[in-house]
């Protein structure tokens, strides 16, 4: 599943530095606006301790963890919805991602220019929110105009769409994002078809200095207060510190560095895990002597749908799924011992795959 998270924020907030840490790619990072012109795309591994344990037990020829694509998108400025700065390009790029990682500057440094002249994370967040809301409002208004004729004829589907569009219009005009609304399944399909930017799930990343990386600071507190009703996650990390960690050659050196800062894992690891959850994703595993592999599915998928992630034929010809719970595999140490203990489950088409399941599919095409 080619899932993407887009890193967004005002110019000079640390987006490209963070992207470099996430992907080990080399995005240009400079102390001036718009140094990221073309969106950089990196495929990143999702940290998962479970796959390391499965590798230890199964001793396979190869291991394939699950991944997410991260897109570093050009900085946004006021007026972007009208095409100011690189606005049109930014908005086109952001439409293509599944979730948004919104990086906000929460540190003072006279050597790093702020595009608006001062550090104010709440204001910065609102600048981007407003631009995205205005762009979505433009989209909704176009759709309203487009179905006006159908409304006059009494078209039932058009009337349903019109009601949804009007509610979206009111919400956006009130300075709220589309994600703040809760629709039933039918109405949500209408919203999804619009591909609204503000309907995408969002996570805020507070980029702080070294002194604030563990406990936060006044800027972090202000941002948390401003987004408390959004149901969005707020992560605190220092992009410059993450860059330093990336430069260390060994695992031991990195752990010592983290311990000195009072941290248990790199901030980017937490970010990647949080992004995975933000996209409502689960991982299931296939385990064998040839390969241990993690597969990405959306929460709520049935066994045939999960099989289809491997190959469409697996879904079409699905017969049954043999399932071992991760904890059972670890406790017993092998598939054979799990079977001996009577812990292997055989499930049909209605089985909802759970995070961490070890799956073996039986199919016939």
Secondary structure, DSSP 8 states (H G I E B T S, - for coil): ---EEEEE-BTTSSHHHHHHHHH-------SSTT---S-EEEEEE---HHHHHHHHHH--SEEE--EEEEEE---B-TTGGGT-TTHHHHHHHHHT-SEEEEEEE----TTS--TTSS--HHHHHHHHHHHHHHHHHHHHHHHHHHTHHHHHTT-HHHHHHHHHHHHHHHHHHTT--GGG----HHHHHHHHHHT-GGGSEEEEEEE--GGGTTT--HHHHHHHHHTTTTT-EEEEE-HHHHHHHHH--SHHHHHHHHHHHT-SS-HHHHHHHHHHHHTTEEEEEEE-SSEEEEEEEETT-BHHHHHHHH-HHHHHTEEEEEEE-HHHHHHH-SHHHHHHTT--EEE-TT-B--TT-EEEEEE--
